[in-house]
Amino acid sequence: MSLFRKAIKAQAGWRFLPLAWAFIICSVIQAQECKPVRDVHEFVQIWNDAVIGPDNRSHACTLSLLTPDAKITGVILGKDGKSTRSVESPEEFVGWYQKHAAETFWERTLHSSVEVYENVARVTRTYEVRASATSPVTSTGIEDFQLIFDGHEWKAFSLLWQDATPGKPLPARYLP
């Protein structure tokens, strides 16, 4: 008996079969939505498609774009004016989105640049944040990804981000 059938039988019989099939189909569709990043210049768009939400967030895709040991670091300005770091694993990063599923935001890439040498790349992206696509801009910021090519696809092993701070707008070279 397959593992799938054992799981269904353990759940009090076959009446859960439609639900189980729906779960499998949704998982396959979600996995298919996230294509591997073969061209490093596509990374920003694929990342945006996975992370920007809430309606189209794909946690599985987000995780597939990061190496298992990736570090996501945010530089956050405290009320005292000093910056602190928030360092997360891929699971912690996605976990925040899962815990705040009702929080809505929409990001638009303002500018991105890609630098590549062999199997390593640096992708810099500036963004603006809104509550929805038509809401006023609530913040802007910058993200810097370090990517590695494993012979098949590009994955981020480091992400460093910071929202712009009051009185210190994003540099002109990072704007459209």
ROBA-310687 format. One record per residue (C-alpha): residue number from 1; x, y, z negated. Coordinates in nm, 3 decimals. Example, Ala and Ser with C-alpha at 12.3 -4.5 7.8 and 13.67 -1.06 7.14 Angstrom:
BEGIN
drenpa/px/py/pz
1/1.230/-0.450/-0.780;
2/1.367/-0.106/-0.714;
END
This chain:
BEGIN
drenpa/px/py/pz
1/0.000/0.000/0.000;
2/0.140/0.340/0.094;
3/0.229/0.597/-0.170;
4/-0.046/0.820/-0.030;
5/-0.311/0.552/-0.075;
6/-0.186/0.469/-0.426;
7/-0.220/0.836/-0.520;
8/-0.573/0.849/-0.380;
9/-0.672/0.527/-0.558;
10/-0.528/0.661/-0.883;
11/-0.760/0.959/-0.850;
12/-1.072/0.747/-0.896;
13/-1.113/0.610/-0.550;
14/-1.148/0.725/-0.192;
15/-1.387/1.015/-0.257;
16/-1.082/1.246/-0.273;
17/-0.965/1.146/0.074;
18/-1.107/1.453/0.255;
19/-0.940/1.681/0.001;
20/-0.612/1.493/0.033;
21/-0.620/1.515/0.414;
22/-0.697/1.888/0.396;
23/-0.396/1.934/0.167;
24/-0.169/1.741/0.405;
25/-0.293/1.929/0.711;
26/-0.249/2.266/0.538;
27/0.102/2.168/0.429;
28/0.196/2.065/0.783;
29/0.049/2.383/0.932;
30/0.229/2.599/0.676;
31/0.557/2.420/0.744;
32/0.511/2.463/1.119;
33/0.453/2.837/1.079;
34/0.811/2.887/0.963;
35/1.044/2.824/1.247;
36/1.413/2.775/1.173;
37/1.626/3.084/1.230;
38/1.843/2.979/1.524;
39/1.915/3.338/1.635;
40/2.035/3.552/1.343;
41/1.869/3.857/1.501;
42/1.528/3.695/1.434;
43/1.591/3.662/1.059;
44/1.424/3.990/0.953;
45/1.103/3.915/1.143;
46/1.080/3.558/1.014;
47/1.153/3.679/0.659;
48/0.883/3.947/0.689;
49/0.634/3.692/0.819;
50/0.701/3.469/0.516;
51/0.721/3.723/0.235;
52/0.498/4.016/0.324;
53/0.147/3.953/0.210;
54/-0.069/3.866/0.042;
55/-0.280/3.697/0.310;
56/0.006/3.553/0.510;
57/0.268/3.477/0.244;
58/0.429/3.141/0.289;
59/0.621/3.028/-0.018;
60/0.741/2.715/0.162;
61/0.877/2.928/0.446;
62/1.044/3.170/0.205;
63/1.220/2.881/0.032;
64/1.325/2.733/0.367;
65/1.498/3.062/0.457;
66/1.713/3.048/0.143;
67/1.986/2.804/0.048;
68/1.895/2.607/-0.267;
69/2.168/2.790/-0.462;
70/2.084/3.137/-0.328;
71/2.078/3.435/-0.562;
72/1.821/3.711/-0.521;
73/1.939/4.022/-0.703;
74/1.738/4.337/-0.755;
75/1.893/4.659/-0.880;
76/1.627/4.826/-1.091;
77/1.639/5.178/-1.228;
78/1.532/5.187/-1.592;
79/1.344/5.467/-1.766;
80/1.676/5.580/-1.912;
81/1.811/5.635/-1.558;
82/2.054/5.344/-1.580;
83/2.043/5.059/-1.335;
84/2.003/4.698/-1.440;
85/2.007/4.376/-1.243;
86/1.743/4.113/-1.206;
87/1.895/3.791/-1.075;
88/1.666/3.510/-0.960;
89/1.693/3.168/-0.803;
90/1.478/3.097/-0.496;
91/1.223/2.920/-0.718;
92/1.205/3.216/-0.959;
93/1.169/3.459/-0.668;
94/0.879/3.262/-0.519;
95/0.737/3.203/-0.869;
96/0.694/3.578/-0.916;
97/0.479/3.593/-0.603;
98/0.278/3.292/-0.717;
99/0.210/3.451/-1.056;
100/0.115/3.784/-0.893;
101/-0.090/3.648/-0.604;
102/-0.357/3.916/-0.650;
103/-0.103/4.200/-0.625;
104/-0.110/4.336/-0.277;
105/0.162/4.517/-0.094;
106/0.260/4.565/0.264;
107/0.611/4.633/0.388;
108/0.728/4.772/0.717;
109/1.087/4.745/0.831;
110/1.228/5.087/0.902;
111/1.564/4.976/1.034;
112/1.774/4.662/1.044;
113/2.127/4.582/1.150;
114/2.310/4.253/1.194;
115/2.683/4.188/1.172;
116/2.810/3.841/1.261;
117/3.143/3.665/1.246;
118/3.129/3.300/1.343;
119/2.911/3.125/1.082;
120/2.856/3.418/0.845;
121/2.634/3.719/0.892;
122/2.519/4.026/0.707;
123/2.171/4.159/0.769;
124/2.078/4.497/0.628;
125/1.714/4.603/0.627;
126/1.543/4.916/0.504;
127/1.174/4.911/0.427;
128/0.877/5.111/0.315;
129/0.613/4.971/0.080;
130/0.239/5.042/0.087;
131/-0.061/4.889/-0.086;
132/-0.201/4.809/0.261;
133/-0.102/4.875/0.621;
134/-0.288/5.209/0.617;
135/-0.215/5.324/0.260;
136/0.038/5.596/0.177;
137/0.402/5.492/0.128;
138/0.468/5.414/-0.240;
139/0.840/5.337/-0.213;
140/1.127/5.275/0.023;
141/1.434/5.064/-0.024;
142/1.717/4.860/0.119;
143/1.790/4.487/0.132;
144/2.120/4.326/0.219;
145/2.119/3.957/0.311;
146/2.427/3.739/0.344;
147/2.360/3.446/0.573;
148/2.539/3.127/0.658;
149/2.494/2.915/0.972;
150/2.495/2.543/0.893;
151/2.530/2.435/1.255;
152/2.153/2.431/1.309;
153/2.004/2.741/1.148;
154/2.077/3.059/0.953;
155/1.989/3.069/0.584;
156/2.035/3.340/0.323;
157/2.257/3.255/0.027;
158/2.244/3.605/-0.115;
159/1.991/3.887/-0.117;
160/2.060/4.220/-0.285;
161/1.786/4.485/-0.290;
162/1.708/4.822/-0.442;
163/1.423/5.065/-0.406;
164/1.529/5.420/-0.327;
165/1.557/5.633/-0.638;
166/1.409/5.979/-0.695;
167/1.631/6.249/-0.549;
168/1.839/5.993/-0.358;
169/1.660/5.901/-0.036;
170/1.783/5.630/0.197;
171/2.082/5.743/0.407;
172/1.991/5.866/0.755;
173/2.188/5.583/0.920;
174/1.934/5.338/0.774;
175/1.626/5.518/0.906;
176/1.455/5.480/1.244;
END
